[in-house]
Amino acid sequence: MLLSGILHRRTPSSVRRGLALGLGAVWLTSYARYRKRGIEATAHEYELLRTATAEAFSRHYNESVPTVEEELDVWSDYHGHRHEMRYRLVGDATRRHLPPGGTVLDIGCGSGLVADRLVDRSAHYIGLDFGGHHIDSAAKRAGDLGGQLRTSFVRGDGERLPLRDGSVDVVVLTEVIEHLLRPELAVWEIARVLRTGGVLVMTTNNASEMPLRFPLSDPLAYLEKTVGFSHDGVIAHRPWVWPEPVSRALYGEDAPPIWLPHTWHKQAETKRMFAAAGLQTIAASSFEFPPPQSATARWLDRRGATGRLIVDRIEAVCQAVPGVNRLGCHLMMVARRVPGGSEVPPAGIWPGPFSAAETG
């Protein structure tokens, strides 16, 4: 009502000024609460992350996490549609940078869905995943792909890649880095295996994701997220862990809860980490509008095919509008391997609790 009074042309100027001051006070108060809650939530999740262990990580991803195809079987058509959008974006970026006869390494390959977008390319696709059942699923699917693409699969750890230095033209890291205990180790491994001029295509959770509130009710929160894309220090809320701890079925009901990483990445912070490893960011954007946990997404999901058509239009508009295009649910970064970069991650390059503990 304050905003409508300000915009109404018959409102006297003195009244309009008073309404504007009142609205500003409302916005500042709302944003102060939003920022306080965000800082507290970030600190709380950071402490939860300290409970993570390498054993819990291994058991969770080898015993509890379904393959992507298994997840798609239980998701709605709407969420499957949005998931396919990510693979289309990643596949297109990979195709642009993969030379004829080149090698692409897909870290955390899941069921090898990136390979589906490359079947007509004369290239070598290497799918790597931590979970043995994921590798088995991917290898089985690859046998039915056909086309020119040569495929191979290996079980391994993104923080210790079983490949030679400078042996890869493109590395794909899609929705993986947020799960790692020490993501900086994976970044340095990627820099090691990429040839000079080779490219990393990465997607992950976006710490600049739009707030789950109407923009006019708290525009300063939206401004924080927009500015925070390039100036990461202003972002108040940065999730660190999954919403739920590791399944107690793995350890028993009496075991203390263990939380694993599910980190929202700040673009500017990640860009600095890339640069220190010798990876020059050449493109950064975001996608998936609106966030899947929003009321708007739930409404669109219930609309069936019409909802999927509408969300595609929303996506196109949001990606085209400067500022708004920073606020998608997922961050996408493309970086090129350049000469230089430190041999090991410098102290403090990643702020996670395990990195801090080991680098001082």
C-alpha positions, 0 to 999 in steps of 0.5 A, spaced: 500 500 500 505 504 501 508 503 494 501 504 491 500 511 494 507 513 492 506 511 485 499 514 485 499 521 481 494 524 485 498 523 492 501 530 494 508 530 494 509 531 501 505 525 502 509 521 497 515 523 501 513 521 507 510 514 504 517 513 501 521 514 507 516 509 511 517 504 505 524 505 506 524 503 513 520 497 512 525 495 506 531 496 511 528 492 517 526 487 513 533 486 510 536 487 516 532 481 519 533 477 512 541 478 513 541 476 520 538 470 519 542 468 513 549 469 517 546 465 523 544 460 518 551 460 514 555 459 521 550 453 523 551 449 517 558 450 517 559 447 524 554 441 522 559 440 516 565 439 521 561 432 523 563 430 516 568 424 515 571 420 509 568 414 511 561 417 511 562 420 504 564 414 501 558 409 504 553 415 503 555 415 495 556 408 494 550 405 498 545 411 499 545 415 492 541 413 486 543 414 479 540 419 475 536 415 471 533 412 478 531 419 480 528 421 474 523 415 474 520 418 481 521 425 479 515 429 476 515 431 468 516 438 470 523 436 474 525 432 469 524 437 464 528 442 468 534 437 469 534 436 461 535 443 460 542 443 465 544 437 460 543 441 454 547 447 456 552 443 459 552 439 452 552 445 448 558 448 452 562 441 451 561 441 444 563 448 443 570 446 446 571 439 444 576 439 438 575 433 433 579 427 436 579 430 443 578 427 450 573 429 455 573 427 462 566 427 465 567 427 473 561 425 477 558 422 470 552 419 474 549 415 468 553 418 463 548 423 460 553 428 458 555 422 453 548 422 450 549 429 447 556 427 444 554 421 440 556 424 433 562 427 435 569 423 433 572 424 440 573 420 447 569 420 452 571 418 459 566 417 465 569 418 472 564 417 478 566 415 485 560 410 486 561 403 483 553 403 481 553 409 477 559 407 473 556 400 472 549 404 470 553 409 465 557 403 462 551 399 460 547 405 457 554 407 453 553 400 450 547 402 447 549 409 444 552 408 438 555 413 434 562 415 433 563 417 440 568 412 444 567 411 451 570 408 457 569 409 464 573 409 471 571 409 478 575 414 481 575 420 486 575 427 483 580 430 488 585 424 486 584 423 478 587 417 475 589 421 469 596 423 466 598 431 466 595 434 460 591 429 457 584 432 457 581 437 452 575 438 456 573 437 463 565 437 465 564 438 472 556 438 473 553 438 480 559 435 483 563 440 486 558 442 491 559 435 494 566 435 495 569 435 502 575 439 499 573 442 492 580 445 491 583 439 491 579 437 485 580 444 482 587 443 482 587 436 479 583 438 473 588 444 472 593 438 472 590 433 467 587 439 462 592 441 456 594 448 456 588 451 452 583 446 455 576 448 458 573 446 464 565 446 464 562 447 471 555 447 474 553 448 481 549 451 486 549 458 486 550 462 492 546 468 488 540 464 487 534 469 488 531 469 495 524 466 496 520 472 497 516 477 492 522 482 489 517 488 492 517 485 499 524 485 500 528 488 494 535 489 498 535 482 498 535 481 491 540 487 490 545 483 495 544 477 491 545 481 484 551 484 487 554 478 490 555 475 484 561 479 483 562 481 490 562 475 494 563 478 501 556 481 501 552 475 501 549 473 507 546 466 507 551 461 504 548 454 505 554 448 506 550 442 507 544 437 505 538 439 508 538 432 512 544 428 515 546 422 512 541 416 513 542 413 520 541 406 517 548 406 515 550 407 522 545 405 527 539 409 530 544 411 536 549 414 532 550 422 532 548 425 526 553 426 520 552 432 515 555 432 508 557 438 504 552 441 499 555 447 498 552 453 494 558 457 490 559 464 490 561 466 483 567 471 485 570 466 490 570 460 485 573 465 480 579 466 484 580 459 486 580 457 479 585 463 477 590 460 483 590 454 479 591 456 472 584 456 470 582 463 467 574 464 467 571 466 460 564 465 462 560 465 468 552 465 468 546 462 472 540 458 470 534 455 472 528 460 474 525 460 478 528 455 484 525 448 484 523 449 491 519 456 490 511 456 490 512 458 483 515 452 481 510 448 484 505 451 481 508 450 474 509 443 476 501 442 477 500 445 470 503 439 466 505 441 459 503 448 459 507 449 466 513 446 462 512 451 456 511 457 461 517 455 465 521 455 458 519 462 457 521 464 464 528 461 463 529 465 456 527 472 459 531 471 465 537 469 462 536 475 457 535 480 462 542 483 465 542 482 473 536 478 473 541 473 469 545 472 475 540 469 480 538 462 477 538 456 482 545 454 478 551 457 477 555 455 470 562 457 469 567 456 463 574 456 464 580 455 460 587 452 462 592 457 461 600 457 463 601 458 470 598 457 477 600 454 483 602 447 484 598 446 490 592 450 493 594 456 497 592 457 504 585 460 505 583 459 497 577 455 499 574 457 506 571 450 508 572 447 515 577 441 512 581 446 508 582 451 513 584 445 518 589 442 513 592 449 511 592 453 517 
